Amino acid sequence: MCGDPSLEKYPGLWVQDCSAATENILIMAVQLNLGAVRLGIYPIEERVSGPRDLVGVPDEVVPFSLIPYGHPAEERKLLDRYDGERVHRERW
């Protein structure tokens, strides 16, 4: 997943857009019975430069995340991490 800050309509929101797009890809992978994981790249420069150089990403485009996917070797049970105590409604 890459972002091009020069094309954004509202400056500074490209990171949120890339985050949402990454999550949508992960959700779709589950729907397709694939395994996938988000590997964070941005904002750590050492992580940004590697993929940029590997696939020739233009300077104005920023590598944001990497999403390896494939058929899992094992079936894992989904974890329920919801904690209602951490949800605030109307007031903190």
C-alpha positions in Angstrom: 0.0 0.0 0.0 1.4 3.3 -1.0 0.2 6.9 -0.7 0.9 10.0 -2.8 0.6 13.0 -0.6 0.8 15.3 -3.6 -2.6 14.0 -4.8 -4.6 14.3 -1.5 -7.5 16.7 -1.4 -7.1 17.4 2.4 -3.4 17.6 3.4 -2.3 15.2 6.1 -5.1 12.7 5.6 -3.3 10.3 3.3 -2.1 8.2 6.2 -5.7 7.7 7.3 -6.7 6.8 3.8 -4.0 4.2 3.5 -4.8 2.8 6.9 -8.5 2.3 5.8 -7.5 0.8 2.5 -5.1 -1.6 4.2 -7.8 -2.7 6.6 -10.2 -3.3 3.7 -7.7 -5.5 2.0 -7.2 -7.5 5.2 -11.0 -7.9 5.6 -11.3 -9.1 2.0 -8.5 -11.6 2.4 -10.5 -13.2 5.2 -13.6 -13.3 2.9 -11.4 -15.1 0.3 -10.2 -17.6 3.0 -6.7 -16.3 2.7 -4.2 -15.4 5.4 -2.8 -11.9 5.5 -1.0 -9.6 7.8 -0.2 -5.9 7.8 3.5 -5.0 8.0 4.0 -1.4 9.0 6.4 0.6 6.9 5.7 4.3 7.2 7.0 6.4 9.0 10.2 4.5 9.8 12.6 5.7 7.1 14.7 2.5 7.0 11.4 0.6 6.2 10.3 3.1 3.7 13.5 3.1 1.7 13.7 -0.7 1.3 10.4 -1.2 -0.6 10.9 2.1 -2.5 14.2 0.8 -3.9 13.1 -2.8 -4.4 10.2 -2.0 -6.7 11.1 1.5 -7.9 8.5 3.6 -6.1 8.7 7.2 -7.3 10.0 9.8 -4.8 6.6 11.5 -4.4 4.9 8.2 -3.5 5.4 6.9 0.1 5.3 3.2 0.9 2.9 2.8 3.8 2.4 -0.9 4.5 3.1 -4.3 3.1 0.4 -7.0 3.0 1.7 -10.5 2.4 -1.1 -12.9 1.8 -1.6 -16.6 0.9 -3.2 -19.8 1.9 -2.5 -20.5 5.5 -0.7 -23.7 6.5 -3.1 -24.1 9.5 -6.6 -23.0 10.5 -6.6 -20.6 13.4 -9.5 -19.7 15.6 -10.5 -16.0 15.5 -9.9 -14.2 18.7 -12.5 -12.0 20.3 -10.6 -9.0 21.6 -13.6 -6.8 22.2 -13.6 -5.2 25.6 -16.8 -3.3 26.4 -15.0 -1.5 29.3 -13.0 0.4 26.8 -15.9 1.8 24.8 -17.3 5.2 25.8 -20.7 6.4 24.7 -21.7 10.0 24.8 -19.3 10.9 27.6 -15.8 9.8 28.5 
